[in-house]
Amino acid sequence: MSRREEYEARAEKMLQPLMEEQHFELVDVEYVKEAGNYYLRAYVDKEGGITLDDCELVNRAWSDMMDQEDFIEEAYILEVSSPGLGRQLKKDKDFRRSIGEDVDVKFYSGRKLPLGKNGKEISVKEITGTLKAFTKEEITLETDFSSEYVVPRSEISTVKLTIDLL
């Protein structure tokens, strides 16, 4: 287990009792380095949406817990946030909750897709479709070009909920 994975797992375990007590959902925890700073982030949600006051409540309690546990040696910034409208799907529970939703799928490298009835193919790095099913190995989408399009998860860099601005 990498240092990042260890920090994320310990933080997730630490936050879980608070999430249950407050009837919140811990969507994700991440430990990342951005612009020279380390960030330990928790993404939380609840039915009806998370508020700024909810984030502040979690941040204060979590900050106190982190001060007691003190398992991260380097300096870091602690953040609590909503996962946002275009949240990334990472865990099985995220995929399960999003069945029937439109998602944007980005590939590590170009993927050939059929275009029209003539069988011509184009290479794309991203597609949008409705999430129909998933397993550990693949996801199934319904797209404009196919009623059932199966994609190996090993070829996918990210899957996010589509933001519909209309």
C-alpha positions in Angstrom: 0.0 0.0 0.0 1.4 3.4 -1.0 1.7 6.3 1.5 -1.2 8.0 -0.3 -3.4 5.0 -0.1 -2.5 4.5 3.6 -3.3 8.1 4.5 -6.6 8.0 2.5 -7.6 4.7 4.2 -6.8 5.9 7.7 -8.7 9.2 7.1 -11.7 7.3 5.8 -11.8 5.0 8.8 -11.4 8.0 11.1 -14.3 9.9 9.4 -16.8 7.0 9.2 -18.3 7.3 12.7 -18.8 11.0 12.2 -20.5 10.4 8.9 -22.9 7.8 10.5 -23.6 10.1 13.4 -24.5 13.1 11.1 -26.3 10.9 8.5 -23.8 12.0 5.9 -22.2 10.0 3.1 -18.4 9.9 2.8 -18.1 10.0 -1.0 -14.3 10.0 -1.3 -11.1 10.9 0.5 -8.0 11.9 -1.4 -4.4 12.9 -0.6 -2.9 14.9 -3.4 -0.1 17.3 -4.2 -1.1 20.4 -6.1 1.0 23.5 -6.9 3.6 22.4 -4.3 1.1 21.8 -1.4 -0.3 18.6 -0.1 -4.1 18.4 0.4 -6.1 15.9 2.4 -9.7 16.2 1.1 -12.9 14.6 2.2 -15.9 14.8 -0.2 -19.2 14.5 1.8 -22.8 14.5 0.8 -26.2 13.9 2.3 -29.8 13.5 1.1 -30.9 17.0 -0.2 -27.3 18.1 -0.6 -24.5 19.1 1.7 -24.3 22.7 3.0 -21.4 25.0 3.9 -22.4 24.6 7.6 -22.2 20.8 7.2 -18.7 21.0 5.6 -17.6 23.3 8.4 -18.9 20.9 11.1 -17.0 18.0 9.5 -13.9 20.1 9.0 -13.7 21.1 12.7 -14.3 17.6 14.0 -11.9 16.1 11.5 -9.2 18.7 12.3 -9.4 17.8 16.0 -9.1 14.1 15.1 -6.1 14.7 12.8 -4.4 16.7 15.6 -4.8 13.8 17.9 -3.8 11.0 15.5 -1.1 13.1 13.7 -0.1 10.4 11.2 0.9 12.6 8.3 4.5 14.0 8.7 4.5 16.6 6.0 2.5 19.8 6.1 -0.9 19.6 4.4 -4.1 21.5 3.9 -7.3 19.8 5.2 -10.4 20.3 3.1 -14.0 19.2 3.3 -16.1 19.7 0.2 -19.2 18.6 -1.7 -18.4 16.1 -4.5 -20.0 18.6 -6.9 -22.4 18.1 -9.8 -19.9 16.4 -12.1 -18.6 14.0 -9.5 -16.2 11.3 -10.5 -17.4 7.7 -10.1 -14.7 5.6 -8.4 -16.2 3.0 -6.1 -18.9 0.4 -6.8 -21.4 2.3 -4.7 -20.8 5.4 -7.0 -21.5 3.3 -10.1 -24.5 1.5 -8.5 -26.1 4.9 -7.5 -25.5 6.2 -11.0 -27.1 3.5 -13.1 -29.4 5.2 -15.6 -27.4 8.5 -15.4 -25.5 10.1 -18.2 -21.7 9.9 -17.7 -18.6 11.2 -19.5 -16.0 8.6 -19.9 -12.3 9.5 -20.7 -9.9 7.0 -22.0 -6.1 6.7 -21.4 -5.6 6.7 -25.2 -7.8 6.9 -28.3 -10.5 4.3 -28.7 -12.0 3.3 -32.1 -15.8 3.8 -32.3 -18.1 3.0 -35.2 -19.6 6.1 -36.9 -22.9 5.6 -38.6 -24.2 2.6 -40.6 -21.3 2.5 -43.1 -19.0 0.9 -40.4 -16.4 3.8 -40.6 -14.5 4.2 -37.4 -13.1 7.2 -35.6 -10.7 7.4 -32.7 -12.0 9.3 -29.6 -10.5 10.0 -26.1 -13.9 10.7 -24.5 -17.5 9.5 -24.9 -20.8 10.3 -23.2 -23.5 7.8 -22.6 -26.0 6.4 -20.2 -24.6 4.0 -17.6 -26.4 0.7 -17.9 -24.3 -1.7 -16.0 -20.9 -2.3 -14.4 -18.6 -5.0 -13.1 -15.1 -4.9 -11.7 -13.8 -5.4 -15.3 -16.0 -3.2 -17.5 -18.8 -0.7 -17.8 -21.8 -0.8 -20.2 -23.1 2.4 -21.8 -25.9 3.2 -24.1 -24.7 5.8 -26.6 -25.9 7.5 -29.7 -23.9 5.0 -31.8 -24.7 1.8 -29.8 -27.6 0.5 -27.6 -25.0 -1.4 -25.7 -21.3 -0.4 -25.6 -19.0 -2.3 -23.3 -15.7 -0.6 -22.2 -13.0 -2.4 -20.2 -12.3 -0.4 -17.0 -8.6 -0.8 -17.6 -8.9 1.5 -20.6 -10.7 4.2 -18.6 -9.0 7.1 -16.9 -12.1 8.8 -15.5 -15.9 8.4 -15.3 -17.8 11.5 -14.2 -21.5 12.4 -14.1 -22.4 14.6 -17.0 -23.3 18.1 -16.1 -26.5 19.1 -17.9 -26.6 22.9 -18.1 -30.1 23.1 -19.6 
